[in-house]
């Protein structure tokens, strides 16, 4: 199946984003006065998957190993430019003011950097006219036909792997030690810009730093935390309105507390008001 794409300069893909950045891009973004967040997700890793598990190999490459309680775990960290409304680099005529040095994820759009995510036009911000057959050919039978996009995708994956230990040191320096279960949500930290920039520069330079400290799983679902606890992990349920040093972005509605207590402090999360 062929998929065509051409940018219409509508600017929709440049609004209201958490835009993934490389370490170098995040450093520049912060230095120029814009905000960056730290987004964390985790996955239990009790044993190494087989060599034929390519999806696990991809996750392993972009994450670092640690412990949550007694449970071996891998942590994936995303540095993301955070903005509501237009990107600070979007000009009035919908042109990018930093086009020649725009982030890799922008260079690659709308193609997916993760090779295990299928490009779905319905999940992109672009209007229907961007996908008509008179636009340049982007995909054929799932394969990217553009050499620059293929190269940018590989560069993004390679850079993500090279950035892993810097992100690990950054989390240690900022006491970032909570993550959501992968595919269930994200934990988002929003340090002050100057604090994050200083810590990021130190994490880049201080390769001898020995980071560590256990990580905790965070969820809005009691059954998730109970299951992880049974495997030896540390974690807790967060309810809307709880005072936390992070934001929890859950992909699912909160689950009710089980009849059996999860331990001291377990409680039912209140129902959220309808939007």
C-alpha positions in Angstrom: 0.0 0.0 0.0 1.3 3.4 -0.9 1.1 6.5 1.3 1.7 10.0 0.0 2.4 13.1 2.0 3.2 16.7 1.4 3.4 19.6 3.9 0.6 22.1 3.5 2.1 24.6 5.9 -1.0 24.6 8.0 1.0 24.8 11.2 -1.2 22.3 13.1 1.8 20.0 13.9 3.6 23.0 15.5 1.0 23.6 18.3 0.3 22.3 21.8 3.1 19.7 21.9 5.5 17.8 24.1 8.2 17.7 21.4 10.9 15.0 22.0 14.4 16.4 21.9 17.9 15.0 21.9 20.2 16.0 24.7 21.9 18.5 22.5 18.6 19.9 21.2 17.2 20.2 24.8 20.3 22.0 25.9 20.0 24.6 23.1 16.2 24.8 23.6 16.7 25.7 27.3 19.6 28.1 26.6 17.3 30.0 24.3 14.7 30.5 27.0 12.1 27.8 26.3 10.8 25.1 28.6 11.7 21.4 28.6 10.2 18.6 30.6 11.5 15.2 31.7 9.1 12.3 30.9 9.6 8.9 32.4 8.2 5.4 31.7 9.4 2.1 33.0 9.0 -1.6 32.2 9.8 -4.7 34.3 12.8 -6.5 33.1 13.2 -9.6 35.2 15.2 -11.5 32.5 16.8 -10.6 29.2 14.5 -11.3 26.2 15.7 -13.6 23.4 17.9 -12.2 20.6 15.0 -12.5 18.2 12.8 -10.1 20.2 13.5 -7.0 18.1 11.0 -4.8 20.0 12.7 -5.6 23.3 16.1 -4.9 21.7 14.8 -1.5 20.6 13.5 -0.7 24.1 16.8 -1.9 25.7 18.8 0.4 23.5 16.9 3.5 24.5 16.6 2.8 28.2 18.8 2.1 31.3 18.7 -0.7 33.8 17.9 -0.1 37.5 15.9 -1.6 40.3 12.5 -0.8 41.6 12.6 -2.5 45.0 13.8 -6.0 44.1 12.4 -5.9 40.5 14.9 -5.4 37.7 13.5 -2.5 35.6 14.4 -0.5 32.6 13.7 3.3 32.5 13.1 5.3 29.3 13.5 9.1 29.6 12.3 11.6 27.1 13.4 15.3 27.2 10.5 17.2 25.6 10.0 20.8 24.7 6.7 21.8 26.3 4.5 24.5 24.9 0.8 25.4 24.7 -0.3 27.1 21.6 2.2 27.8 18.8 5.8 26.6 19.0 8.0 29.5 20.0 9.9 29.1 16.7 6.8 29.2 14.5 6.5 32.5 12.6 3.2 34.2 11.6 3.4 32.8 8.0 3.7 29.2 9.5 7.4 29.0 8.6 9.9 27.6 11.0 12.4 30.2 12.3 15.0 27.5 13.0 14.3 25.4 10.0 17.9 24.6 9.2 18.5 23.4 12.8 15.0 22.2 13.6 14.9 19.1 15.9 15.3 15.6 14.4 11.7 14.7 15.2 10.5 17.7 13.2 12.8 16.7 10.3 11.3 13.2 10.3 7.6 14.2 10.5 5.2 12.6 9.8 7.3 9.4 9.7 7.6 7.4 12.9 11.1 7.1 14.5 10.1 4.0 16.5 10.2 1.2 13.9 7.5 -0.7 15.7 4.9 2.1 15.4 2.9 2.1 12.2 2.3 5.5 10.6 -1.4 6.3 10.8 -2.5 9.6 9.1 -5.6 9.6 11.4 -3.3 10.2 14.3 -1.4 13.1 12.7 -2.5 16.7 12.8 -2.2 17.2 9.0 -5.3 18.0 7.0 -6.7 15.5 4.4 -5.1 17.3 1.5 -1.6 16.5 2.9 -2.2 12.8 2.1 -3.6 12.9 -1.4 -2.0 10.9 -4.2 -0.7 13.9 -6.0 1.7 14.5 -3.0 5.2 12.9 -2.9 5.3 9.2 -2.2 6.2 8.7 1.5 5.6 4.9 2.2 5.4 1.9 0.0 4.3 -1.3 1.7 5.4 0.2 5.1 8.8 1.2 3.9 9.9 4.9 3.9 10.8 5.9 0.4 12.6 9.1 1.3 16.4 8.7 1.8 16.6 11.8 4.0 13.8 10.6 6.3 15.3 7.1 6.5 18.6 8.7 7.5 17.0 11.0 10.0 15.1 8.1 11.6 18.3 6.1 12.0 20.2 9.1 13.3 17.4 9.8 15.9 17.5 6.2 17.1 21.3 6.2 17.3 21.3 9.5 19.1 18.7 8.3 21.6 20.9 5.4 22.5 24.0 7.6 22.9 22.0 10.0 25.2 20.8 7.3 27.6 23.6 7.6 30.2 23.4 11.4 30.2 19.7 11.1 30.9 20.4 8.7 33.7 22.9 11.1 35.3 20.4 13.9 34.9 17.7 12.0 36.7 20.0 11.2 39.5 21.1 14.8 39.9 17.5 16.1 40.0 16.2 13.3 42.2 13.9 12.1 39.4 13.0 8.6 40.5 9.4 7.9 39.6 8.1 6.5 36.3 4.8 5.2 34.9 4.4 1.7 33.6 5.0 1.7 29.9 1.8 1.9 27.7 -0.2 2.9 30.8 1.0 6.5 31.2 3.8 9.0 31.7 5.3 10.7 34.7 6.3 14.2 33.8 8.7 16.4 35.8 8.9 20.1 35.0 12.1 21.6 36.7 12.8 25.3 36.5 14.5 26.1 33.3 17.8 27.3 34.8 17.9 24.3 37.2 17.4 21.9 34.4 19.9 23.6 32.1 22.6 23.5 34.8 21.9 19.9 35.6 21.9 18.8 32.0 25.2 20.5 31.2 26.7 18.8 34.2 25.3 15.4 33.2 26.8 15.8 29.8 30.3 16.7 31.2 30.5 14.5 34.3 30.8 11.1 32.8 32.4 9.8 36.0 29.4 10.5 38.1 27.9 7.3 39.6 24.2 7.7 39.6 21.7 5.4 41.3 18.9 5.1 43.7 15.8 2.9 43.3 12.9 3.8 41.1 9.2 3.7 41.9 6.3 2.8 39.7 3.4 5.3 39.6 -0.1 4.6 38.5 -3.7 5.7 38.9 -4.7 2.0 39.0 -4.6 0.0 42.2 -4.4 -3.3 40.3 -1.3 -2.2 38.5 0.5 -1.3 41.7 -0.6 -4.5 43.4 0.6 -6.6 40.5 4.0 -4.8 40.5 4.3 -5.1 44.3 3.7 -8.8 44.0 6.8 -8.9 41.7 8.9 -7.0 44.3 8.6 -3.5 42.9 8.1 -0.3 44.8 5.3 2.0 43.7 2.2 3.8 44.8 -1.2 4.9 43.4 -1.6 8.6 42.7 -5.0 10.3 42.7 -6.0 13.5 41.0 -5.1 16.4 43.2 -2.4 14.6 45.2 0.5 17.0 45.9 3.4 15.4 44.0 6.7 16.6 42.5 5.5 15.5 39.1 2.5 15.2 36.9 1.0 11.8 36.1 -0.5 11.5 32.7 -2.5 8.2 32.6 -3.9 6.6 29.5 -6.7 4.9 31.3 -9.4 5.8 33.9 -8.4 5.2 37.5 -9.3 1.8 38.8 -11.1 1.2 42.1 -9.3 0.1 45.2 -9.4 -3.7 45.7 -11.3 -5.2 48.6 -8.0 -6.4 50.1 -5.9 -3.5 51.4 -2.8 -2.5 49.5 -1.2 -1.6 52.8 -1.2 1.5 55.0 -2.3 4.6 53.1 -4.3 2.7 50.5 -7.5 4.6 49.6 -10.0 5.1 46.8 -9.4 7.8 44.2 -12.3 10.1 43.9 -14.2 10.1 40.6 -13.1 12.9 38.3 -15.8 15.4 37.2 -16.9 15.1 33.6 -15.2 17.4 31.2 
